[in-house]
Every structure is written in C-alpha cells, then in structure tokens.
Amino acid sequence: MKRTSVLFSMLGVAAVVLGFSWPWLANRMAGGVSAATVAFGKTIYAERCATCHGANLEGQRDWKSPLLSGRMPAPPHDASGHSWHHPDGVLFRVTKEGPAAVVGGGYESDMPAFAGVMTDEEIRAVLTFIKSTWPERERQYQAEMSRREQEQARLDRAPPNPSSTGKHGL
C-alpha cells in the first residue's frame, strides 16, 4: 500500500511538472529554436528579403548565370540553393555587411548590406527562419560547418603554444 502511494505521488509530481513545462516544450523546435523566433524571422524575411529571394525562398530564375549587368541573380535559400553550405558567421556577415564585403575582390551584388536597416536580432531571426525550412540533412551539414567555424575562431583566439614556435622557454 505504501509503495503504491509513493508511486502515485511520483506520477502526480511528474504530471504537474510536465503540465507546467508543456507550453515551453511545445514552442520549441528542432535544435532548440523557438517557434516565436522562426515566426519573427519569417515576417522580417517577407518584408526585407522575399522581393529578391522569393516568397518561398526559391530565388531568382537561372540564379547560377550572370545577369546582363554581370551581377548574379539572388540565389534561393531553400535546399536547392547554397546557403546551407555556409556557416552561421558567413551568413550573418553576408546579410549585415553585404556579399561584396565578404567575397571581396571587387565583387558586385544587387544585395545591399543590411547594417543599419536590420538589427542583429532581426538578421539572426531571418537566418533562423531560413534554416528552419531546410531538410534535416542540410540542417545537420550547416550546423557542422558552423561548429567548425566556431572551433576555428576559438583556436585563432588561443595564445600561441611555445613548443610550436621552436622556443622551449630556455
């Protein structure tokens, strides 16, 4: 009888905890992304990006061939494009600073830099929305690229190892 009471008490506590946490869990998506962030990003995307990149992230027709101006058409941001090949830092910089700042070498693009137009939070929300539309394989690949980018940044910030410079502290 005592064990049964303890078991039912534990089940009751678990039900209460689940009941209180369910709204939070229901608003989370794969990768810990909130549904609210995705919705916010979708709204900003529709306002700032869809004119060129398409309402369905489809990009401009024949996006791999230069326009008459020599500039490239807006690529798709769905799985058929190449956005998922790039780590988060590159996607953020391309959006904030413009492709020319990231690519360099005199590259010209019709895409403006969105610094001063969109906040960092808005840029991240748009990127979160875009990534939420990708199939699992593309999301995993892009997440791995982002992990490698972060690891490289961490290594770049690390102080040099004295043994790797040929100086042995003598």
Secondary structure, DSSP 8 states (H G I E B T S, - for coil): -HHHHHHHHHHHHHHHHHHHHHHHHHTB-GGG-BHHHHHHHHHHHHHHTHHHH-TTS--STTTTS--TTS-------STTSSGGGS-HHHHHHHHHH-HHHHH-TT---S----BTTB-HHHHHHHHHHHHHTS-HHHHHHHHHHHHHHHHHHHHHHS---GGGTT----
